[in-house]
Amino acid sequence: MARMFVGRSFGILALLVIILQALDLLTESAKILAVPGNGQAQVWTYVSLRAPQLIARFVPFAVLLGTILTLLQMNQNSEVVALKGAGLSAHQVLAPLILASLGIAALSFAFNDRVVSHATAALDRWQKVDYARLPPDRGDRSNVWVRDGDDLIEVDRASGRGDAVRLHSVTLYDRTGGNLVAIVRAPAGRREGDGWRIGPATRFDVAGGQVTALGGVLVARGVRPDQFTLGSVDADGLSFGGLRAAISDLADAGRPTKSLEGTLWHKLSGPLSAVLMPLLGAVAAFGLARSGQLFVRAVIGMALGFAYFVADNFALAMGNLGAYPPFLAAWAPFLLFFLIGEAVLIRSEE
């Protein structure tokens, strides 16, 4: 049973990924090849980055369809009747599928953590430059804007973390009451005390039109290093450990982290949803095949599975909006449909 279930699940997954990847290439390949210098190698690079996303997204769908096809065949061949006649309960009949789905869930989590997160981050960076050549990624942040009271600070590039942050090409827009008074520019800056020492700086006075050399000057008192290094966090482009570290840094900086916490929990509940699929699709296994309701039972199993995905996406969206607590947004659909699957199984068979 487990071998049949796993083989069909991965076969369906491969078929889904091939079809969806081909459809995706119909639109994206034109954008990739429109960039001068791009060719077949860049198209295959896109496929290598996009395919892991498709695999991660459709693993639960494939497990659901694999469950239904496996149990339908066993029901038609009266194998389920034989197992029941041997004294096995419905849960014992499903045990091989549930154990196999636990292995699939563990494999899916490892694949998402090690492969999908890196592929997503690389693809996002590549798409932001419209599939042009990417500069080497050193983990620096570029084009950073920070507000200090009325003043605005623009940094061309920020590197490092904590008190070791280094600023490159700093521009301070000195404003009073919303009006620009002066512009201070410096090629570099570093942390000093509770402020930032930038230099050699020059000051352009807007009213007088004069440029004054300031040398080293201390600015932006009270501006924390994380304000230059912590920007928008791409949760899908980080591994479980990386996202947890980013949430910790944002929490220490007093930034909101509720939506990221929901995504962190979902990195666990998402792969584990594969364990639910044998339970939700089990309605196709029980009931006599000659009753003529086998197709109806298969449709009910698919409806339960797809209802779970709708509820899961809805709860995650509500969590991102702050309407649901992070833990509830990630785990409530899983627990709810676990209870629904158990209720349907017990009511229809036990």
Disulfide bonds with the S-S distance in Angstrom:
none
